[in-house]
Amino acid sequence: MSTEDPRRRIPRTDRVLADPRVRAAAGGLGDAAVRAAVLAVQQRARAGEIAPEAVVDAVVTSLSTRGASSLTPVLNATGVVVHTNLGRAPLSDAARQAVLDASGYVDVELELATGQRSARGEGAREALLEACPAAEDALVVTNGAAALVLATTALAGTREVVVSRGEFVEIGAGFRLSDLMESTGARLREVGTTNRTHPDDYAAALGPETGCILKVHPSNFRVAGFTSAVPLRELRSLADEHGVPLVVDVGSGLLTPDPALPDEPSLSEALEAGADAVIASGDKLLGGPQAGLLLGRAETVRRLARFPLARAVRADKLTLAALEATLRGGATPVDVALHAEPGRLRERAEALAAAVGAEVVPHDGRVGGGGAPGVPLHGWAVRLPEATARSLRLGRPAVLPRVHDGACLVDLRCVPESRDRDLADAVTAALEGLR
């Protein structure tokens, strides 16, 4: 009986790396990543999980299913359009191409005609002003929270930011806008109550220590019943009376009013009502990349752009390219999903259900990302056994369904029609795995 340790048969690292199949599977991965994959498979062989003779095949499989990034593309079958855990807004084809073009050397701060340095991101700025004529100027920073911090720091400094108690918002992962502002030295002056704030509440708080008035749209919750809030035009009058700027955070980045989202404020409405600066995110209803948008009066925006903190939160070339292309390109995936025709959604759901032997059920999607809370997006979903969800998430392509009430629901609202076949294949494979 042989007493040879099978671990002695594990191929050496240099031999695995030299194998033609491994070199071919490595693709564009760097040496360090390939070596790490080899070492991981060798460790599996040492632990007895695979035979030593299977090491090369396992390395090839590992390299063939991974890229230089650990991020995995996902088909969003939840019905939630702006899904924070999936990176919020998916980019349009135009924006994706713009990112690819901008990934090399580009004239982000160069005037090619003269060879001289130019203003950064001028194309994105012009596209914003074209899309929102009510703005006199625009500035792009890294995200919405950065835009808020920049605005309150530049305008208020260590003075007071007057804000209604009903507009204290906590965003994702436990971050509170109040904490963000106070972290820069600004002092918050709360007025009114959780459900009701009146003009006199603001008037009583305004004084020599006021740096600015801030109005925040409570985008990820709703307060209903016995409520009142001060309209922007009245706040504009108070701001003029006391000589302080009025800053409005509308949150989701809706440029103009949308009948499908009647209670969602837009940048253009806030500017027309008299805001000095309006803040929004670029990767929500606008349908673009993560970015903080600051639009408003020319004097105010220039003041923010000159403030030293602006340099620390400026947007990179990829963001600027994607944002400009989002604004100047065709309909975004977010816009398409939000306004999908329920009848067509049902047809697609029924086709999927017929292909996999399942049933179609009514299913309301959601805007997501803190936009239009509670507004249903009427549609349909394919109902599958709950156990299907894990197989879908781990499949290729990865599919994220909604698990609800003991079932796995596949909603096609956010799945491009061009991927319906891929989705059907993924569902078929997941169901076969349960048998």
Buried (B, 14 or more C-beta within 10 A) or exposed (E): EEEEEEEEEBBEEEEBBEBEBBEEBBEEBEEEBBBEBBEEBBEBBEEEEBEBEBBBBBBBBBBEEBEEEEEEEBBBBBBBBBBBEBBBBBBBEBBBBBBEEBEEEBEBEBEEEEEEEBEBBBBBBBBBBEBBEBBBBBBBBBBBBBBBBBBBBBBBBEBBBBBBBBBBBEBEEEEEBBEBBBEBEBBBBBBBBEBBBBBEBBBEBBEEEBBBBBBBBBBBEEEEEEEEBBEBEBBBBBBEEBEBBBBBBBBBBBBEEBEEBEEBBBBBBBBEBBBBBBBBBBBBBBBBBBBBBBBBBEEBBEBBBEBEBBEEBBBBBBBBBBBBBBBBBEEBBBBBBBEBEEEEBBBBBBBBBEBBEBEBBEBBBBBBBBBBBEBEBEBBBBBBBBEBBEBBBEBEBEBBBBBEEEBBBBBBBBBBEEBBEBBBBBBBBBBEBEE
